Amino acid sequence: MAEGMVAISALAIPGGRAAREERFAAMVNRQSKFVFRIAYAVLRNSHDAEDAVQETFLKLYRSSTWEEMRDERAFLARTAWRVAVDRRPKVRSVEDAPDVPSGAENPEAAAIRENRNALIHRLVDGLPEELRQPLALSTVEEMNSREIGEVMGIPEGTVRSRLMRARAILREKLEAKDGRA
């Protein structure tokens, strides 16, 4: 009987378990796509990214650290990033590139675009991890250098240097490929 009374009183208190679960569910609904994109930027596989999203939210819920976060987006990005990096396979296989052609394009234009996108994906995949990861967060997640630095645990200036180097390498390789075509 005492246990039932505790459960009922916890539900009646504004900061009780039901309110806590409701706040957590609202955060999951609000941020799950963002967390998925962070995980996907690291893992580059939708199934693995979905698993990382679940693991991220499960870890947060169990540890209750989500209740003390000040910057929700940065905190979730950092947590998802760490979970995804830990889940990253040691030996990588060929990833599936998204290939959804536009209905307005003719087949030749779609093939050219897909080839170009595949080339860019291969070039980005060929970058060292220290350059590829900030580039993915910058371009896919549209995060700024400060946010990327917080997520990766590196200084903002280092993020900027890595982004500049990654873009310069990609530009150079694309120009070399275009010159041969």
GIDATA-V813688 format. One record per pair of residues at least 6 apart in sequence whose ideal C-beta (glycine too) atoms are under 7 Angstrom apart, sorted by the first residue. I is the first residue (numbers start at 1). J is the second residue. Records with the same first field share a line. If there is no record, write none. Layout:
I->J  J
//
This chain:
10->16  17
11->17  18
24->61  66
27->66  72
28->57
31->72  76
32->53
34->73  76
35->53  56  76  80
36->49  50  53
37->140  141
38->77  80  81  84  141
39->49  52  53  80  84
40->46  49
41->136  137  140  141
42->81  84  85  88  133
43->49  52  84  87  88
44->95
45->95
48->87
51->87
52->80  83  84  87
55->83
56->79  80  83
59->83
60->66  79
69->75
74->147  150
77->147  151
78->150  151
81->151  152
97->117  118  121
99->114
101->110
102->110
119->177
123->170  173  174
124->132  135  170
127->135  166  169
130->162
131->162  165  166
132->166
133->152
134->148  152  159  162  163  166
135->163  166
137->143  148  151
138->148  163
145->156  159  160
146->156
148->159
149->155  156  159
//
